[in-house]
């Protein structure tokens, strides 16, 4: 019988806790038989298409939207006292929220920040829930740099932006050790596989963080193993943080799924746009499975440059969340429990003890840029397996015995592909 060689799993550390939240649940839809425009009950995945239609319909009166997860409703920001726009939002089954700042105002403010305040250790994104830009400075931004940043934010105008301090340091989450490995300049680099994909030429491949692909060209599935995959494309810094890495053996089967740990396999059947307010799950090789909420879109992050002490690596177009992550989680999967591939772990501040902000590369833009596709590289599992402890707390930690298996390059349940 021919030998089977195991490819890399997408998110293959066994974890508990957040896994309990992956169990499927019902999501009913309300009707509006009374004519009172009762808000529709929606899933977060329903929001992007509806938001696009309302944006076209409302024009300048539209100032963003978000998902109210508690009420399962879509909220749409309407600029000023525009009664026709408010009525149109209600007819569409959404909740109108009248706000001060237009999309153009917030975009102009973000442009000013990019021009004047690209300081290492800063980040910003629009929060549609507050209708403001939230600017964050990490603990390295002090003295004259803090004063300048504070002045720049104040000069944007009243109610346009807020400034807050983070206790951590913004950094990318590459590290030396586990999951996917590379040896560079005598040292080790560890990242996490994001999602298995099919490259534009039909080759099996996977997506991971761009700063991982820039750091090393060849990757292995064990710390001392031979390379099994090679970087085809990598973007970092600039307009994104993503890499397309192709498996060296074209016969490799790489199923489109995430091993969420604790016996749960999540089939990935599509790329999904992030929605502010939606619940998301992150799988990484260091910390396993954790969950949280999308808090901002089109975020800009100014990382301290790894090659220049006074330089800055600015990345734009990211998803901001309150999901934790740590070094080694870079490139890992951000997904929804119903199988939507949302993002690739880029970087952030904090850790999974104190919390913090974590930023993700949108999968949709990574696929568009690389020409890769999801869901065609193997047979995905039929459905997410159940069996997690429903009483487990959110934000689980990795099972140590499973992590030991990973370090020795053993195969992983569910997420692994193979070739004969």
ABEGO torsion letter per residue (X at the ends): XBBBBBBBBBGABBBBGAAAAABBBBBBBBBBAAGAGBBBBBBAAAAAAAAAAAAAAAEAABAEBBBBAAAGBBBBBBBEBBAAAAAAAAAAGBBBBBBABBAAAAAAAAAAAAAAABBBGBBBBBBAAAGBBBBBBBAABBEAAAAAAAAAAAAAEBGABBBBBBABBBBBABBBGBGBBBBBGGBBBBBBBBBBBBBAAGBBBBBBBAAAAAABABBBABAABBBABBBABBBOBEBEBBBBBBBABAABBBBBBBBAEGGBBBBBABBBBBBBGBBBBBBBAAAEBBBBBBABBGBBBBBBBAABAABBBBBBGBBBBABBBBBGABGBBBBBAAGBBABBBABEBEBAAAEEBBBBBBAAAAAAAAGBBBGAAEBBBABBBBGBBAABBBGBBBBAAAAAAAAAGBBBBGABBBBX
